[in-house]
Amino acid sequence: MEYIKTAISIQKPLFEEAENLARQLHVPRSRLFVMALEEFIRHRQNRELLAQINAAYADEPGPAELAVRERSLKAYRESMEDEW
């Protein structure tokens, strides 16, 4: 895998927190930044996927789907009546 060096500017308190956390986790500071960025990207992708799923299910069923549901429910009820 190819690596690219980059420089970032962050506020000193955030840098100090990152330093402390990297020491606690026994990882280099650059690895901590990579872990944080990976988690941020994964979280964003999950939110986008959830938004797509919600959009797909947001629509009310159309007349054709309602008719299919009603026929299915009727057939189910009839099959249950035969068993009892």
Jmol script that loads the backbone (N, CA, C; Angstrom):
load data "model"
ATOM      1  N   MET A   1       0.848  -1.171   0.000  1.00  0.00           N
ATOM      2  CA  MET A   1       0.000   0.000   0.000  1.00  0.00           C
ATOM      3  C   MET A   1       0.896   1.236   0.000  1.00  0.00           C
ATOM      4  N   GLU A   2       0.498   2.193  -0.769  1.00  0.00           N
ATOM      5  CA  GLU A   2       1.263   3.428  -0.880  1.00  0.00           C
ATOM      6  C   GLU A   2       0.846   4.402   0.221  1.00  0.00           C
ATOM      7  N   TYR A   3       1.800   5.068   0.806  1.00  0.00           N
ATOM      8  CA  TYR A   3       1.526   6.051   1.847  1.00  0.00           C
ATOM      9  C   TYR A   3       1.856   7.442   1.339  1.00  0.00           C
ATOM     10  N   ILE A   4       1.106   8.424   1.818  1.00  0.00           N
ATOM     11  CA  ILE A   4       1.332   9.814   1.458  1.00  0.00           C
ATOM     12  C   ILE A   4       1.463  10.602   2.745  1.00  0.00           C
ATOM     13  N   LYS A   5       2.516  11.386   2.841  1.00  0.00           N
ATOM     14  CA  LYS A   5       2.682  12.248   4.012  1.00  0.00           C
ATOM     15  C   LYS A   5       1.849  13.498   3.815  1.00  0.00           C
ATOM     16  N   THR A   6       1.270  13.968   4.908  1.00  0.00           N
ATOM     17  CA  THR A   6       0.480  15.189   4.846  1.00  0.00           C
ATOM     18  C   THR A   6       0.681  15.966   6.138  1.00  0.00           C
ATOM     19  N   ALA A   7       0.439  17.227   6.072  1.00  0.00           N
ATOM     20  CA  ALA A   7       0.521  18.069   7.267  1.00  0.00           C
ATOM     21  C   ALA A   7      -0.859  18.655   7.524  1.00  0.00           C
ATOM     22  N   ILE A   8      -1.238  18.707   8.793  1.00  0.00           N
ATOM     23  CA  ILE A   8      -2.517  19.291   9.152  1.00  0.00           C
ATOM     24  C   ILE A   8      -2.287  20.308  10.258  1.00  0.00           C
ATOM     25  N   SER A   9      -3.192  21.242  10.357  1.00  0.00           N
ATOM     26  CA  SER A   9      -3.135  22.228  11.434  1.00  0.00           C
ATOM     27  C   SER A   9      -4.335  21.998  12.332  1.00  0.00           C
ATOM     28  N   ILE A  10      -4.052  21.800  13.621  1.00  0.00           N
ATOM     29  CA  ILE A  10      -5.121  21.603  14.591  1.00  0.00           C
ATOM     30  C   ILE A  10      -4.827  22.458  15.811  1.00  0.00           C
ATOM     31  N   GLN A  11      -5.848  22.724  16.579  1.00  0.00           N
ATOM     32  CA  GLN A  11      -5.663  23.527  17.783  1.00  0.00           C
ATOM     33  C   GLN A  11      -4.838  22.739  18.794  1.00  0.00           C
ATOM     34  N   LYS A  12      -4.055  23.461  19.580  1.00  0.00           N
ATOM     35  CA  LYS A  12      -3.141  22.838  20.519  1.00  0.00           C
ATOM     36  C   LYS A  12      -3.834  21.902  21.507  1.00  0.00           C
ATOM     37  N   PRO A  13      -4.984  22.277  22.113  1.00  0.00           N
ATOM     38  CA  PRO A  13      -5.630  21.346  23.045  1.00  0.00           C
ATOM     39  C   PRO A  13      -6.015  20.016  22.386  1.00  0.00           C
ATOM     40  N   LEU A  14      -6.469  20.070  21.144  1.00  0.00           N
ATOM     41  CA  LEU A  14      -6.831  18.851  20.432  1.00  0.00           C
ATOM     42  C   LEU A  14      -5.582  18.006  20.158  1.00  0.00           C
ATOM     43  N   PHE A  15      -4.501  18.677  19.781  1.00  0.00           N
ATOM     44  CA  PHE A  15      -3.240  17.976  19.557  1.00  0.00           C
ATOM     45  C   PHE A  15      -2.776  17.273  20.828  1.00  0.00           C
ATOM     46  N   GLU A  16      -2.884  17.962  21.945  1.00  0.00           N
ATOM     47  CA  GLU A  16      -2.449  17.374  23.212  1.00  0.00           C
ATOM     48  C   GLU A  16      -3.320  16.176  23.591  1.00  0.00           C
ATOM     49  N   GLU A  17      -4.614  16.274  23.354  1.00  0.00           N
ATOM     50  CA  GLU A  17      -5.497  15.128  23.613  1.00  0.00           C
ATOM     51  C   GLU A  17      -5.126  13.945  22.724  1.00  0.00           C
ATOM     52  N   ALA A  18      -4.822  14.238  21.468  1.00  0.00           N
ATOM     53  CA  ALA A  18      -4.420  13.181  20.539  1.00  0.00           C
ATOM     54  C   ALA A  18      -3.117  12.535  21.000  1.00  0.00           C
ATOM     55  N   GLU A  19      -2.189  13.331  21.441  1.00  0.00           N
ATOM     56  CA  GLU A  19      -0.913  12.815  21.963  1.00  0.00           C
ATOM     57  C   GLU A  19      -1.166  11.873  23.132  1.00  0.00           C
ATOM     58  N   ASN A  20      -1.983  12.314  24.077  1.00  0.00           N
ATOM     59  CA  ASN A  20      -2.284  11.492  25.252  1.00  0.00           C
ATOM     60  C   ASN A  20      -2.974  10.188  24.859  1.00  0.00           C
ATOM     61  N   LEU A  21      -3.936  10.280  23.977  1.00  0.00           N
ATOM     62  CA  LEU A  21      -4.658   9.090  23.555  1.00  0.00           C
ATOM     63  C   LEU A  21      -3.741   8.121  22.816  1.00  0.00           C
ATOM     64  N   ALA A  22      -2.897   8.638  21.959  1.00  0.00           N
ATOM     65  CA  ALA A  22      -1.950   7.780  21.238  1.00  0.00           C
ATOM     66  C   ALA A  22      -1.044   7.034  22.225  1.00  0.00           C
ATOM     67  N   ARG A  23      -0.590   7.723  23.250  1.00  0.00           N
ATOM     68  CA  ARG A  23       0.239   7.071  24.277  1.00  0.00           C
ATOM     69  C   ARG A  23      -0.554   5.981  24.997  1.00  0.00           C
ATOM     70  N   GLN A  24      -1.804   6.285  25.358  1.00  0.00           N
ATOM     71  CA  GLN A  24      -2.641   5.301  26.060  1.00  0.00           C
ATOM     72  C   GLN A  24      -2.884   4.059  25.205  1.00  0.00           C
ATOM     73  N   LEU A  25      -3.079   4.265  23.910  1.00  0.00           N
ATOM     74  CA  LEU A  25      -3.360   3.157  22.995  1.00  0.00           C
ATOM     75  C   LEU A  25      -2.088   2.475  22.488  1.00  0.00           C
ATOM     76  N   HIS A  26      -0.944   3.060  22.820  1.00  0.00           N
ATOM     77  CA  HIS A  26       0.355   2.524  22.373  1.00  0.00           C
ATOM     78  C   HIS A  26       0.433   2.457  20.851  1.00  0.00           C
ATOM     79  N   VAL A  27       0.000   3.538  20.218  1.00  0.00           N
ATOM     80  CA  VAL A  27       0.093   3.643  18.762  1.00  0.00           C
ATOM     81  C   VAL A  27       0.744   4.978  18.422  1.00  0.00           C
ATOM     82  N   PRO A  28       1.413   5.042  17.291  1.00  0.00           N
ATOM     83  CA  PRO A  28       1.959   6.337  16.862  1.00  0.00           C
ATOM     84  C   PRO A  28       0.817   7.333  16.621  1.00  0.00           C
ATOM     85  N   ARG A  29       1.129   8.585  16.789  1.00  0.00           N
ATOM     86  CA  ARG A  29       0.127   9.632  16.593  1.00  0.00           C
ATOM     87  C   ARG A  29      -0.452   9.570  15.182  1.00  0.00           C
ATOM     88  N   SER A  30       0.386   9.321  14.187  1.00  0.00           N
ATOM     89  CA  SER A  30      -0.128   9.257  12.813  1.00  0.00           C
ATOM     90  C   SER A  30      -1.119   8.099  12.655  1.00  0.00           C
ATOM     91  N   ARG A  31      -0.872   6.980  13.346  1.00  0.00           N
ATOM     92  CA  ARG A  31      -1.815   5.857  13.293  1.00  0.00           C
ATOM     93  C   ARG A  31      -3.140   6.245  13.940  1.00  0.00           C
ATOM     94  N   LEU A  32      -3.074   6.996  15.033  1.00  0.00           N
ATOM     95  CA  LEU A  32      -4.295   7.471  15.689  1.00  0.00           C
ATOM     96  C   LEU A  32      -5.111   8.331  14.729  1.00  0.00           C
ATOM     97  N   PHE A  33      -4.452   9.214  13.992  1.00  0.00           N
ATOM     98  CA  PHE A  33      -5.164  10.052  13.033  1.00  0.00           C
ATOM     99  C   PHE A  33      -5.791   9.208  11.923  1.00  0.00           C
ATOM    100  N   VAL A  34      -5.073   8.184  11.468  1.00  0.00           N
ATOM    101  CA  VAL A  34      -5.613   7.288  10.441  1.00  0.00           C
ATOM    102  C   VAL A  34      -6.838   6.558  10.982  1.00  0.00           C
ATOM    103  N   MET A  35      -6.744   6.045  12.210  1.00  0.00           N
ATOM    104  CA  MET A  35      -7.873   5.342  12.824  1.00  0.00           C
ATOM    105  C   MET A  35      -9.089   6.260  12.927  1.00  0.00           C
ATOM    106  N   ALA A  36      -8.862   7.492  13.333  1.00  0.00           N
ATOM    107  CA  ALA A  36      -9.963   8.446  13.476  1.00  0.00           C
ATOM    108  C   ALA A  36     -10.594   8.760  12.120  1.00  0.00           C
ATOM    109  N   LEU A  37      -9.774   8.935  11.112  1.00  0.00           N
ATOM    110  CA  LEU A  37     -10.294   9.237   9.781  1.00  0.00           C
ATOM    111  C   LEU A  37     -11.055   8.042   9.207  1.00  0.00           C
ATOM    112  N   GLU A  38     -10.537   6.833   9.411  1.00  0.00           N
ATOM    113  CA  GLU A  38     -11.241   5.639   8.951  1.00  0.00           C
ATOM    114  C   GLU A  38     -12.610   5.524   9.625  1.00  0.00           C
ATOM    115  N   GLU A  39     -12.642   5.771  10.917  1.00  0.00           N
ATOM    116  CA  GLU A  39     -13.908   5.693  11.658  1.00  0.00           C
ATOM    117  C   GLU A  39     -14.889   6.765  11.166  1.00  0.00           C
ATOM    118  N   PHE A  40     -14.390   7.964  10.917  1.00  0.00           N
ATOM    119  CA  PHE A  40     -15.244   9.045  10.423  1.00  0.00           C
ATOM    120  C   PHE A  40     -15.834   8.673   9.062  1.00  0.00           C
ATOM    121  N   ILE A  41     -15.004   8.146   8.172  1.00  0.00           N
ATOM    122  CA  ILE A  41     -15.475   7.765   6.833  1.00  0.00           C
ATOM    123  C   ILE A  41     -16.495   6.638   6.936  1.00  0.00           C
ATOM    124  N   ARG A  42     -16.236   5.626   7.753  1.00  0.00           N
ATOM    125  CA  ARG A  42     -17.159   4.514   7.938  1.00  0.00           C
ATOM    126  C   ARG A  42     -18.497   5.013   8.499  1.00  0.00           C
ATOM    127  N   HIS A  43     -18.440   5.908   9.467  1.00  0.00           N
ATOM    128  CA  HIS A  43     -19.654   6.466  10.057  1.00  0.00           C
ATOM    129  C   HIS A  43     -20.462   7.228   9.000  1.00  0.00           C
ATOM    130  N   ARG A  44     -19.782   8.002   8.190  1.00  0.00           N
ATOM    131  CA  ARG A  44     -20.463   8.777   7.141  1.00  0.00           C
ATOM    132  C   ARG A  44     -21.101   7.855   6.101  1.00  0.00           C
ATOM    133  N   GLN A  45     -20.381   6.800   5.722  1.00  0.00           N
ATOM    134  CA  GLN A  45     -20.930   5.849   4.748  1.00  0.00           C
ATOM    135  C   GLN A  45     -22.172   5.162   5.323  1.00  0.00           C
ATOM    136  N   ASN A  46     -22.109   4.805   6.593  1.00  0.00           N
ATOM    137  CA  ASN A  46     -23.264   4.167   7.227  1.00  0.00           C
ATOM    138  C   ASN A  46     -24.462   5.108   7.265  1.00  0.00           C
ATOM    139  N   ARG A  47     -24.225   6.381   7.552  1.00  0.00           N
ATOM    140  CA  ARG A  47     -25.321   7.358   7.570  1.00  0.00           C
ATOM    141  C   ARG A  47     -25.931   7.524   6.182  1.00  0.00           C
ATOM    142  N   GLU A  48     -25.062   7.545   5.153  1.00  0.00           N
ATOM    143  CA  GLU A  48     -25.560   7.670   3.782  1.00  0.00           C
ATOM    144  C   GLU A  48     -26.382   6.443   3.396  1.00  0.00           C
ATOM    145  N   LEU A  49     -25.920   5.261   3.783  1.00  0.00           N
ATOM    146  CA  LEU A  49     -26.661   4.040   3.493  1.00  0.00           C
ATOM    147  C   LEU A  49     -28.007   4.053   4.207  1.00  0.00           C
ATOM    148  N   LEU A  50     -28.023   4.456   5.456  1.00  0.00           N
ATOM    149  CA  LEU A  50     -29.272   4.540   6.206  1.00  0.00           C
ATOM    150  C   LEU A  50     -30.237   5.526   5.552  1.00  0.00           C
ATOM    151  N   ALA A  51     -29.711   6.648   5.079  1.00  0.00           N
ATOM    152  CA  ALA A  51     -30.564   7.633   4.400  1.00  0.00           C
ATOM    153  C   ALA A  51     -31.166   7.038   3.135  1.00  0.00           C
ATOM    154  N   GLN A  52     -30.380   6.255   2.394  1.00  0.00           N
ATOM    155  CA  GLN A  52     -30.895   5.616   1.180  1.00  0.00           C
ATOM    156  C   GLN A  52     -31.974   4.587   1.526  1.00  0.00           C
ATOM    157  N   ILE A  53     -31.742   3.811   2.574  1.00  0.00           N
ATOM    158  CA  ILE A  53     -32.738   2.815   2.994  1.00  0.00           C
ATOM    159  C   ILE A  53     -34.020   3.511   3.431  1.00  0.00           C
ATOM    160  N   ASN A  54     -33.889   4.557   4.235  1.00  0.00           N
ATOM    161  CA  ASN A  54     -35.067   5.299   4.683  1.00  0.00           C
ATOM    162  C   ASN A  54     -35.824   5.899   3.508  1.00  0.00           C
ATOM    163  N   ALA A  55     -35.094   6.411   2.519  1.00  0.00           N
ATOM    164  CA  ALA A  55     -35.755   6.989   1.347  1.00  0.00           C
ATOM    165  C   ALA A  55     -36.508   5.914   0.565  1.00  0.00           C
ATOM    166  N   ALA A  56     -35.935   4.724   0.487  1.00  0.00           N
ATOM    167  CA  ALA A  56     -36.579   3.645  -0.254  1.00  0.00           C
ATOM    168  C   ALA A  56     -37.876   3.205   0.417  1.00  0.00           C
ATOM    169  N   TYR A  57     -37.925   3.298   1.737  1.00  0.00           N
ATOM    170  CA  TYR A  57     -39.110   2.858   2.463  1.00  0.00           C
ATOM    171  C   TYR A  57     -40.031   4.011   2.872  1.00  0.00           C
ATOM    172  N   ALA A  58     -39.698   5.212   2.478  1.00  0.00           N
ATOM    173  CA  ALA A  58     -40.476   6.375   2.900  1.00  0.00           C
ATOM    174  C   ALA A  58     -41.797   6.501   2.149  1.00  0.00           C
ATOM    175  N   ASP A  59     -41.842   6.007   0.938  1.00  0.00           N
ATOM    176  CA  ASP A  59     -43.050   6.151   0.121  1.00  0.00           C
ATOM    177  C   ASP A  59     -44.178   5.285   0.668  1.00  0.00           C
ATOM    178  N   GLU A  60     -45.363   5.820   0.601  1.00  0.00           N
ATOM    179  CA  GLU A  60     -46.554   5.046   0.952  1.00  0.00           C
ATOM    180  C   GLU A  60     -46.780   4.028  -0.155  1.00  0.00           C
ATOM    181  N   PRO A  61     -47.343   2.880   0.183  1.00  0.00           N
ATOM    182  CA  PRO A  61     -47.605   1.884  -0.853  1.00  0.00           C
ATOM    183  C   PRO A  61     -48.624   2.410  -1.865  1.00  0.00           C
ATOM    184  N   GLY A  62     -48.406   2.065  -3.112  1.00  0.00           N
ATOM    185  CA  GLY A  62     -49.314   2.477  -4.168  1.00  0.00           C
ATOM    186  C   GLY A  62     -50.538   1.582  -4.213  1.00  0.00           C
ATOM    187  N   PRO A  63     -51.502   1.914  -5.072  1.00  0.00           N
ATOM    188  CA  PRO A  63     -52.740   1.129  -5.179  1.00  0.00           C
ATOM    189  C   PRO A  63     -52.475  -0.336  -5.527  1.00  0.00           C
ATOM    190  N   ALA A  64     -51.522  -0.595  -6.399  1.00  0.00           N
ATOM    191  CA  ALA A  64     -51.234  -1.981  -6.790  1.00  0.00           C
ATOM    192  C   ALA A  64     -50.701  -2.772  -5.600  1.00  0.00           C
ATOM    193  N   GLU A  65     -49.803  -2.173  -4.835  1.00  0.00           N
ATOM    194  CA  GLU A  65     -49.257  -2.871  -3.672  1.00  0.00           C
ATOM    195  C   GLU A  65     -50.326  -3.088  -2.607  1.00  0.00           C
ATOM    196  N   LEU A  66     -51.187  -2.100  -2.424  1.00  0.00           N
ATOM    197  CA  LEU A  66     -52.276  -2.263  -1.456  1.00  0.00           C
ATOM    198  C   LEU A  66     -53.216  -3.395  -1.863  1.00  0.00           C
ATOM    199  N   ALA A  67     -53.463  -3.521  -3.161  1.00  0.00           N
ATOM    200  CA  ALA A  67     -54.338  -4.590  -3.650  1.00  0.00           C
ATOM    201  C   ALA A  67     -53.698  -5.949  -3.414  1.00  0.00           C
ATOM    202  N   VAL A  68     -52.411  -6.056  -3.656  1.00  0.00           N
ATOM    203  CA  VAL A  68     -51.700  -7.318  -3.420  1.00  0.00           C
ATOM    204  C   VAL A  68     -51.736  -7.664  -1.939  1.00  0.00           C
ATOM    205  N   ARG A  69     -51.524  -6.680  -1.089  1.00  0.00           N
ATOM    206  CA  ARG A  69     -51.568  -6.915   0.354  1.00  0.00           C
ATOM    207  C   ARG A  69     -52.959  -7.416   0.781  1.00  0.00           C
ATOM    208  N   GLU A  70     -53.975  -6.791   0.248  1.00  0.00           N
ATOM    209  CA  GLU A  70     -55.343  -7.170   0.623  1.00  0.00           C
ATOM    210  C   GLU A  70     -55.647  -8.602   0.178  1.00  0.00           C
ATOM    211  N   ARG A  71     -55.239  -8.955  -1.045  1.00  0.00           N
ATOM    212  CA  ARG A  71     -55.452 -10.322  -1.529  1.00  0.00           C
ATOM    213  C   ARG A  71     -54.672 -11.328  -0.686  1.00  0.00           C
ATOM    214  N   SER A  72     -53.460 -10.977  -0.319  1.00  0.00           N
ATOM    215  CA  SER A  72     -52.636 -11.866   0.509  1.00  0.00           C
ATOM    216  C   SER A  72     -53.267 -12.066   1.877  1.00  0.00           C
ATOM    217  N   LEU A  73     -53.752 -10.987   2.459  1.00  0.00           N
ATOM    218  CA  LEU A  73     -54.393 -11.077   3.764  1.00  0.00           C
ATOM    219  C   LEU A  73     -55.658 -11.937   3.691  1.00  0.00           C
ATOM    220  N   LYS A  74     -56.427 -11.753   2.625  1.00  0.00           N
ATOM    221  CA  LYS A  74     -57.647 -12.543   2.449  1.00  0.00           C
ATOM    222  C   LYS A  74     -57.306 -14.023   2.309  1.00  0.00           C
ATOM    223  N   ALA A  75     -56.296 -14.330   1.503  1.00  0.00           N
ATOM    224  CA  ALA A  75     -55.891 -15.728   1.314  1.00  0.00           C
ATOM    225  C   ALA A  75     -55.385 -16.326   2.621  1.00  0.00           C
ATOM    226  N   TYR A  76     -54.655 -15.538   3.391  1.00  0.00           N
ATOM    227  CA  TYR A  76     -54.154 -16.008   4.687  1.00  0.00           C
ATOM    228  C   TYR A  76     -55.308 -16.307   5.634  1.00  0.00           C
ATOM    229  N   ARG A  77     -56.252 -15.399   5.700  1.00  0.00           N
ATOM    230  CA  ARG A  77     -57.420 -15.606   6.581  1.00  0.00           C
ATOM    231  C   ARG A  77     -58.189 -16.873   6.185  1.00  0.00           C
ATOM    232  N   GLU A  78     -58.357 -17.056   4.885  1.00  0.00           N
ATOM    233  CA  GLU A  78     -59.082 -18.240   4.408  1.00  0.00           C
ATOM    234  C   GLU A  78     -58.321 -19.515   4.753  1.00  0.00           C
ATOM    235  N   SER A  79     -57.012 -19.490   4.650  1.00  0.00           N
ATOM    236  CA  SER A  79     -56.220 -20.676   4.968  1.00  0.00           C
ATOM    237  C   SER A  79     -56.280 -20.976   6.473  1.00  0.00           C
ATOM    238  N   MET A  80     -56.373 -19.945   7.288  1.00  0.00           N
ATOM    239  CA  MET A  80     -56.472 -20.142   8.732  1.00  0.00           C
ATOM    240  C   MET A  80     -57.848 -20.688   9.110  1.00  0.00           C
ATOM    241  N   GLU A  81     -58.881 -20.266   8.416  1.00  0.00           N
ATOM    242  CA  GLU A  81     -60.227 -20.759   8.694  1.00  0.00           C
ATOM    243  C   GLU A  81     -60.314 -22.247   8.409  1.00  0.00           C
ATOM    244  N   ASP A  82     -59.648 -22.706   7.351  1.00  0.00           N
ATOM    245  CA  ASP A  82     -59.668 -24.114   6.996  1.00  0.00           C
ATOM    246  C   ASP A  82     -58.993 -24.970   8.066  1.00  0.00           C
ATOM    247  N   GLU A  83     -57.983 -24.439   8.722  1.00  0.00           N
ATOM    248  CA  GLU A  83     -57.279 -25.206   9.731  1.00  0.00           C
ATOM    249  C   GLU A  83     -58.056 -25.310  11.024  1.00  0.00           C
ATOM    250  N   TRP A  84     -58.895 -24.368  11.346  1.00  0.00           N
ATOM    251  CA  TRP A  84     -59.621 -24.369  12.610  1.00  0.00           C
ATOM    252  C   TRP A  84     -60.989 -24.888  12.365  1.00  0.00           C
TER     253      TRP A  84
END
end "model"
wireframe off; spacefill off
backbone 0.3
color backbone group
